[in-house]
């Protein structure tokens, strides 16, 4: 006879049913299981010759596919760094692209003008972008809400104008800057080394996710949750929200600067398109599409958005057979992506990561309704 076969008696002497262990608890996976599996999948893609028709133009380990996946990962990490402000703390910033551009342009200039190595250029660019985020955040965070969005927008527009006007003929103006291949290792140059650039993108995403998840689990992260829920209540409890918001602003800017360096390597150069406020709005769309304030939402939303935009740009001429009034808007990727985003937000609030829960809830409601009908009959 086992311990579970012995009935336990309560104070009145009546037997209690034996305790049955919760099977769901025993089957629950550790927190690191899903990230470990996803990391293994990401690391195995360059060794896979699998061809997925309709999704990619070549095999998974082909240069074109790896380049697209690398861009998806970089923008996924960048969106996660932006979600550190927007989703974790509730700070609406329209200037996050400024720090991404700072990392890319600073590294490109240091390698082309001063002929510094990739390591030193990347280090100086990330430190410079972090300090820029610290200084601008110290000024911007004196206000909240829409005022904060407008102040960060003003800083972003100033940076964009500075890059496009090309003072001193350093930024390249509208043409941008090409990567100086003489100052970087040969392993990162050429199409044949696309797999190494893919490793750079994977490394960047791992760093961003590790930093964001670690910060979210610290006491600082718990204060961020309180600020997002009700900043005034946090202040009433005797906690000054300003330094905590500044930490999030600075950390997000530093991670974005690191992403700019990774983007410079993967893309082989940098253009002023990444300096505009519209680019930050794209990050906001990515975060909202995946699910703001969630663990995987920003990464998933950014990867899907980047993939869809790339495939829509490559599908030019697909809608030529349609009437002009249909062909004109459908030939614009931003129109298609904007429409899909509006439909997603309207029908599936909470982003893509909320879809499984909503589907389970809908199925549970349907089963409960069916059970009620059976009982009534």
HELIX and SHEET records of a PDB file:
HELIX    1   1 UNK A    3  UNK A    5  5                                   3    
HELIX    2   2 UNK A   23  UNK A   27  1                                   5    
HELIX    3   3 UNK A   32  UNK A   44  1                                  13    
HELIX    4   4 UNK A   45  UNK A   47  5                                   3    
HELIX    5   5 UNK A   63  UNK A   86  1                                  24    
HELIX    6   6 UNK A   96  UNK A  112  1                                  17    
HELIX    7   7 UNK A  118  UNK A  140  1                                  23    
HELIX    8   8 UNK A  145  UNK A  165  1                                  21    
HELIX    9   9 UNK A  167  UNK A  169  5                                   3    
HELIX   10  10 UNK A  173  UNK A  175  5                                   3    
HELIX   11  11 UNK A  181  UNK A  183  5                                   3    
HELIX   12  12 UNK A  186  UNK A  188  5                                   3    
HELIX   13  13 UNK A  191  UNK A  193  5                                   3    
HELIX   14  14 UNK A  194  UNK A  217  1                                  24    
HELIX   15  15 UNK A  219  UNK A  229  1                                  11    
HELIX   16  16 UNK A  231  UNK A  236  1                                   6    
HELIX   17  17 UNK A  241  UNK A  267  1                                  27    
HELIX   18  18 UNK A  272  UNK A  275  5                                   4    
HELIX   19  19 UNK A  277  UNK A  290  1                                  14    
HELIX   20  20 UNK A  297  UNK A  314  1                                  18    
HELIX   21  21 UNK A  324  UNK A  330  1                                   7    
HELIX   22  22 UNK A  333  UNK A  347  1                                  15    
HELIX   23  23 UNK A  352  UNK A  354  5                                   3    
HELIX   24  24 UNK A  355  UNK A  376  1                                  22    
SHEET    1   A 2 UNK A   8  UNK A   9  0                                        
SHEET    2   A 2 UNK A  15  UNK A  16 -1                                        
SHEET    1   B 2 UNK A 177  UNK A 178  0                                        
SHEET    2   B 2 UNK A 269  UNK A 270 -1                                        
END                                                                             
